[in-house]
Amino acid sequence: MAEYHYRHPTAEDIKQLAANLRDEDRKEIAGMTGYNFAAEIEHCVRSSDRCWCCLYGDTVLAAFGVIATNPLNREGIVWMLATKYTAEHKVYTGRWTKRGIKALLEDWNFLYNFVDEGNDETIKWLKWMGANVYPPQPRGIYGLPYHLFTFKAVK
């Protein structure tokens, strides 16, 4: 029977993630940095201070991490990319991502990123996890509307 497990993303995990990204994540990456999904995922993995891949058996469900932007103040870009298989494991991934953000905020004071204006499901999920979501502003290589979202540590 397959089990959930986490590890640092391998080159094969990155390929599998890029090939099976959710349409929403494809659109978001394309609008921010272009259409080379594998290169953007590899950049995120290489740049992250902490990074994990969530698998169910051999199937990549998602990858996530934190890229330090201000190490002195413990601020960083939090990112997560999901595959088309993530929806089949919604309860598990929802529960663990909420716990994951809480755990990250024990070490990080401020986490942020941007979400595509039309990505309503992700915006709802971010709010459920405790993010502040702000009005959209033009971002990325095409100047499309993205919402800034933030998580702040409660000390």
N, C-alpha and C positions, 0 to 999 in steps of 0.2 A: 504494500500500500504506500502511495506517495505521501511524503511529509513536507511541511514547510521548513525552509531553512534559509539562512542568510550567509553571505560571504562577500568579500571584496569582488567587484565585477571582473571577470576574466575577459579576454579578447573575444571569446566565443559568446559570452553573455552580452557584450556590447553589440555584436552582430545580430543576435537573436532579438534583443530589445529594439534595435533600429528597424529590423524587418517586420516587427509586430506591434509597433507603436499604435496607440489609440489615435483615431483621426484627429481628435481635439489636440493631442500633443504634437502631432505632425504640423497642424495648422499653426500652433503657437511657436514652434521652433522655426518654421519657414518664415513667419512674419518678423521674427526677431533677428535671425542670423542667416537664413537661407535654407536650401533644400538638402544639404549634406548632413543628414541625420546622424549617421555613424560618427562623423567627425565631431559634431557638437556633443554627442554623448561622451566620446573619448575625451574631449576637452574638459567636460564637467568632472569626469572621473579623475583625470590627471590633476586638476586644479583643486580638488576637494581635500580639506583637512580630514574629513571623515566621510566615508562612502560605503554603501552596502547595496547588495542586490538581493531581492526577495525571490525565492524560487519555490515552486511546488513540484517536487520531484526534480526533473530536468528542465521544467518549463519556467522561463523567466516571467515573473508577474510584473515587477517594477524595479527601479533603481532610484536611489535617493542619496543626498549628501549635503554637505555644507562647505561653501567656499569662503574662507576668511576675507573680509574686506577691510576690517580694522581690528587686528589682533589685540591691540592694547585695550580696546573697549569690548572685546569679544563680540563683534558684530560680523554677520555674514549673510551670504546669499544661500537660502535653503532651496533645494530643487528636488523634484520628484517627477519621474517619467513612468507612465504605466503602459502596459500592453493591452491588446484586445482581450487577453485572458483575465485581466484583473477583475472585470465585472463578475466573472464566475466565482470570485472569492471575495466579494464585497464586504461581508461581515468581518472576515479575518483581517483584510487590509485596512478597513476602517478602524477597527479596534487598535491594531498595532501602529498605525500612523499617528493616531491621537496620543498613544503612549510614547511613541518616538519623539514627537514634538515636545512633549512634557520633559522627557529625559534630556533632549538637546538643550532646553532652556535652563537646565541645571548648570550647564557649562557655558552657554552663550547668553549674552544680555539682550541681543536684538537680532532677529532673523527677518529677512525680507526677500521678495522677488516680485514678479509681475505675472499676471494671468490675462489671457485674451478676453476681451469684453464679451464675446459670445459664448464663452465656456461656462455656462450657467451651472452645470453639475459640479464642476470643480470649485466654483465660487461658493456654492452652497456647502460643500465639503470643508473648504477653508474656514468658513464662518463657524461651522459645527466644531471644528478643532480649536476655535478661539482666536482666529486671525481678525485683524482689522482690515477691511477692504475699502479702498478709496476710489473716488470717481476716476473714470478712465482718462488717460492722457496719451498723446501720440508717442509711440516708442518704436524701436527696431528699425530695420533697414527700409521699411516701406512707410513708416510713420503711422501705423495702424493703432487703434485704441486698445490700451492695456490698463488693467487695474493694478496699482501697487497694493500689495498685501504685506502686513507685518505681524510678527509675534514678538512680544516683549516679556522678558522674565519678570516674575513677581517675586520680589525679594523681601 
